[in-house]
Amino acid sequence: MPELPEVETVVRQLRTTVCFKTIEKVVIKDPKVISHSVKKGLPARIIDIMRRGKSIVFTLDTNSYLVAHLRMTGHFHYVPQGSKVNSYQKYLSGTFHLDDGSFFTFNEIRRFGGIKNVSAKELENTFSQLGYEPLAASFTFTLFDSLLQRFPSAVIKTKLMDQSLIAGIGNIYAQEALYRAGIDPRTQIEDINTSKREKLYQELRDVLTLAIERNGTTIQNFSHIDGKGEFQDLLSVYQKDRCPKSHPIRKINQSGRGTYYCPRCQR
Ligand SMILES: [Zn+2]
């Protein structure tokens, strides 16, 4: 499932391909995925594209927003004017035609993701329960630590993935950050000392930043506009048999999700 780095990768590519263009027409093929509301107020110019957690937000000049969720398998294609490329037709949910003759599509295999048009008020409500952005300059260690300290008896991995505390971290990057910080994913927060919590904070931000530089992780079918992510080559524990120090990895189940960790490096 795409997490913060994968969604950020897509946002950066959408910015360079479709931002500042005008959506003239939307052809909806699957209204379960592309809400009819996206046709509201067209033509509409895209004046900004940003990420919040795992969501993509297009700001329109019509005082409304398009909110896109990739979920498991949603993805975008961008097709420049005159291009003969037709790979976008597979799992096509809808086509957004732009004023320069180019278009972009949203494609969804499993149909959990989607795009809808929302007002400023609805946008605010959508994100009101969402936690902090871990890569924001304002996300300091003091803030991170104060969030954790609210749940002394909670298991660390579960809280890293709690979207109401920190936005955008899922199963892969929680495990990778815990490996890098040398913390057993089952540890209760009250049992992690300050230097390890500081290390975790740093490693969390480092692993997310590094993954963005590598265009995210492609495990099953994440694809961004220009192809596949490459961070899977740098994973330490996720779906691995051995950690980077060649110790055997252990896989356990935590709240229904598989967790990989190294019992020797993480204690
Ligand atoms: Zn190890």
Boltz pocket constraint, residues with backbone or C-beta under 6 A from the ligand:
constraints:
  - pocket:
      binder: B
      contacts: [[A, 243], [A, 244], [A, 245], [A, 246], [A, 247], [A, 262], [A, 263], [A, 264], [A, 265], [A, 266]]
      max_distance: 6.0
